[in-house]
Amino acid sequence: MSDPWQECMDYAVTLARQAGEMIREALKSEMNVMIKSSPADLVTVTDQKVEKMLLSSIKEKYPSHSFIGEESVAAGEKTVFTDKPTWIIDPVDGTTNFVHKFPFVAVSIGFVVKKQMEFGVVYSCVEDKMYTGRKGKGAFCNGQRLQVSQQEDITKSLLVTELGSSRKPETLRTVLSNMEKLCSIPIHGIRSVGTAAVNMCLVATGGADAYYEMGIHCWDMAGAGIIVTEAGGVLMDVTGEVLAPQSMLPSHRWTI
Ligand SMILES: [Mg+2]
């Protein structure tokens, strides 16, 4: 049987490359940084330009499809999650890295049909690493098949997480005390790359044993989620339940 979504996935890879090229070009020039939800939640003209390019390209080719994009939502657009083929986009994941030229910045595209993840594309554009996952067909990075780590002993684990962008004292205290508890188990270490999508892809490669973060959005996970599961990993919410795509919606945003 032919794969109805393969053409969409090929197009997503092409668009992610194009977006990555825009981001690499923008890294060479001066940036105008704006603030979103907190002084550490940043956005630039590049985030908006890249999202516009991705949305207009997809809309032109697939006019019947739906979209959820980080910057469109930030601009006040409503998100309605239906059974229709839906593209969930983070044009620049790792905007703080981008602003500082810290070399981990990703374009994330997730594709969901009937609320099921069909494929994900994460392009870590400074490293030139193209991560892809297609339901039932495995996960790859630059064509190489990915497999999560087999480590089951947390004391031998390397974890990835982020401090997040909230600077509220109580939130910071919770985030730091979670890290302290983990380190005291003890575990081998904690790393932060600065983008949820790349953190998740690192789990897919087996380079990290697990990633956790609270307060991230659907567009942070939609691309990398299926890359992790297709590499043999699992997605869970904080209760340990398997994470369903509908719980990735902005209205279900986890907070601490
Ligand atoms: Mg973003």
Boltz pocket constraint, residues with backbone or C-beta under 6 A from the ligand:
constraints:
  - pocket:
      binder: B
      contacts: [[A, 47], [A, 70], [A, 90], [A, 91], [A, 92], [A, 93], [A, 94], [A, 95]]
      max_distance: 6.0
